[in-house]
Structure formats: structure tokens, C-alpha cells
Amino acid sequence: MKKLLLALLVVFLLAGVAVAGVGYYVYRQVRSTVVEFAELGRIPEIERDVRVSGGFVPPASEELSESQVARFMTVQARVRARIGARFAEFERKYQALADKDEASLRDLPTVVAGYRDLASLWVEAKRTQVEALNDARFSLDEYRWIRDQAYRALGMSFVDLDVSRLVDAARRGAAENLTGGLRGSFESAGPERNRALIESFKKQLEENLALASFGL
């Protein structure tokens, strides 16, 4: 995992130079997958059913609240329960990427294509997430911010390969938006309060790292 993250860090730092060539290659490959397996294309539309819209403004203190943490964990738990017994298969595919000795933007089409056989389940998991977000009164932006703060507080790193964003970028031909991102412990650990709030959920967060990485 560390090798993957370090390799990706280098890639992202050089993205400004490489994006014209590699980004276009990734765009074509991801777009081909989206066209071939139309179910993946439903994910951005499903996300539009999140009732709380508008930009989320994080507090200047960067501190999480107990309510935010509790509701976040509830959303993750509902999504994982929806995936059920097939979560192991879902995680194996994620781990195959994490275990690579080298990684680059060129891996993104492989990642997306590798999940085509789970696309229907993926779509259902996204629907479950949206329902849970609505029940928890979360916007996508707030949920993502809490997720990032939680893994940051625990010192866990993950590659953000949010499928919804990849699909949307591929549809719009926005190759420059297909570069993913690094989250978690590549940033400072954040406020001590966050570490205290999150510590008791460490095991669940570790087990749900694949969900975080793929936008669930």
C-alpha cells in the first residue's frame, strides 16, 4: 500500500506535465468502460437525489462533532450491509490495486474495468448511500469532508478514486479531472479532538477503506 501511495504521490506532482498525454489515454479508456457498461453511468444521476445540496463550508477549527462522526459511521455501516457477503469480493479487487509495486494514472481504466462485474451491486450500494445521506441530513460535500478528516485523524492514507467523479469527467471529456487524489495521512493529523472522537472506530474505518476509496 505504501508503495502505491508513494508512486501516486509522484504521479500527482508531475500531473501538470503528463496530463496531456496520460490524461487523454485514461479518459478514452474510462469512457470506453462507461459506454460498454451503462450501469456505471447511473451513479452521477443517483447522487443528484441527495437532498442537502450546496457547498459545505468546513469549520475553521477543522474539528468534527460527535454527531457528525456518529452519522458518518451509520452511513458507512448501511452501505457495507447492502454489499453484504460480496464485500469480500469488492475488497479483493481494491486490494489488488493497493498491492501493486507501481501505480500511475494508467491504472484507473483497469480499476474501473475490474469492477464491471460488480457494477449492479455498486449502483445499489450508491443508492443505499444516498438514502443514508438523506436520513443523516448530509450533503455529499460534508460526508466527504468527514471521511477525509476521519482517516486523516487515524493516520490512514487512501487513494480517492471516486467512481461518480470519474464517470462524470469521462462523459464531459474532462481528461484533467481523471487524476484522482490522495487523502488521509498525507496531510497533518488534524485536531486532537478528532483523533479522540475517531479512535474507537478505528477497526471499522480500516475495514471500510475500500468504500472510502471508491466514493462510498
N, C-alpha and C positions, 0 to 999 in steps of 0.2 A: 504493500500500500504506500509506504514512504517513497519507494522508487517511482511509483506512478505519480504521486503528488509533486515530487521534485521535478520530474520530467515535464509535467504540465505547467509548473510554475515558469520554467524556462520558455516553454512554448508561448504562454500568455505574454511574457515580457517581450518576446520577439514578434508578437502578432501583428504589430503595426507594419512590419516589413513583409511578413509572409502572407498576410490575409488575402492579397490579390490573387495569388495562385492557389494556395491550400484552401482558403475560404470558398473559392468558386468550386473546387473539387468537392468539398464537403457539401456545399449547397446542392450540387447536382445529385450526389448520392443520397442525401437525406430526402430530397424532393422525390427521387425515384421510388424510394421506400414508401413515402406518404401516398403517392399516386397508386402504387401497387397494392397497398393495404389500407383501404379507405377508412377503416375504423379508427386509425390513429388520428385522422383528420378531424374527428369529432371532439377531440379533447379541448381545443380552444373555445368551441361553442359551448361545451358543458360548463366551462369556467365562467362564462358570461351569466350563468344563473346564480352566481354568488350575489346575495342581496346587498351586502355592505360594499359600496363602491367608493371610489375616490382615493386619493393618495393618503397613506398613513404617515404621520409625522412622528418619528421616534422621540422619546423624551431626551432632553439634553443630558440627563444623568446616565442614559443607556441602561437604566435599571428595569428589570422585569418585575411584574407584580405577581403575587401568589395566584390571583385569579387567571392571569394570562397563562401561567405555567400549567395550572390545573386544566384549563380548557384546551390548551395545546396538546397535552398528553391524552386527553379524551378523544380529540380528533384523530391523532395517530393510532390510538387503540382501535377505533372504529374502522379505519382503513385496513389495518392489519387483520382484523377479524373478518372483513369482507374477502380478503385474499385467501384467508384460511389455510388449508393444508398445502395449497400451491405456493405459499410464501417461500418455502424452501427452494423451489424451482426458480422463483423470482430472484432470490438472493444468490443462487449459484451463478446466474448469468451476470449479476453485478460483480460478484467476486472474481469472475473470470477476467473482467476488465481491471479490477483492483490489483490482481496478482501479476499483471504484465510487467516485464522488466523495463519496457519503454512504452511511452504513450505520446500521442500527438493529436492534433485536430483530426487527422485522418482516421482515428478510431471511432469518431462519432457515428458515421454511417454504419459501422459494424455493430455498435451498441444498439442503435435503433433497429437495424435489421434483425439482430439477435433476439429482439423482443416481439417480433411479429407474431410468433406462435402464441404469445400471451396477450395479444392486443385486445381481445374481447374482455379478458379479465382486467386489463389495465384500464379500459374505458369504464368498467363497472366500479373499479376502485376510485377512479376520478369522480364519478357520480356520488359515491359514498362520501368522499372528501368534501364535495360541495355541500351536500346535505348537512354534514357535521359542522362545516364552517358556518352555515346559516344558523344552525341551532346554537352554536357557540358565539354568535354575533361577531364573527371575524371577517375582515376583508382578506383577500389573498396577500396583500402587501403586509398587513400586520402579522398574519400567520408566518410568512416567510421571514420576517424580521425576528420573531420569537424563536423560530427554528434556528436561525443563524446565531442568535445570542446564546441559545442553549448549548449548541455544540461548541461554540467558542468558549463558553464558561468551563466546559469539561476538557478543553484542550484536544478535541477531536477534529480532524480535518476531513473534508469530503469534497468531491468534485460535483459541482452543480451542473447537471445535465437535464434541466427541466424540459421534459418532452413537449409540453404545451408551447413553450417559447421556441423550441427547435422547429416544431411543425409550423407555427405561425411565421417564423422567419423564412422557412423554406417556401411557403406559399407566396410570400411577398417578394421573394428573390433577394432577401437581405442577407447576403453571404457573410457580411461583417458581424451579424448577430448570432452566428453559429459557433462561437468560440467557447461557450460555457463559462465557468468561473470557479474560483477557489473559495471555499467557505470554511469557517471554523477557526482552528488554531493557527492559521497563517496570520491572523490578527492577534492583538493582545487579548488576554483572558477576560478583560472587561471588569465591571464592578464586582467586588467581593460578595455583595448581596446576591448577585446572580448565581455565583458558584454555590452559595449556601442553599438557594432555592432548588437548584437543579441536581445537586449531589445525590439525593435519594432516588432519582430517576435515571441514574447513570446506566444501569443494566438495560432498561427498556430502550433508551436512546441508542446505545450501542447496537442492540438487536434490530433497531429500525433504521439503521444508517442507509440501507438501500432505498427505503421510502424517501428519506430526505434528499438523497442524491438525484432521484428521478422525479422530484416535484410533488411527492405525495405526503 
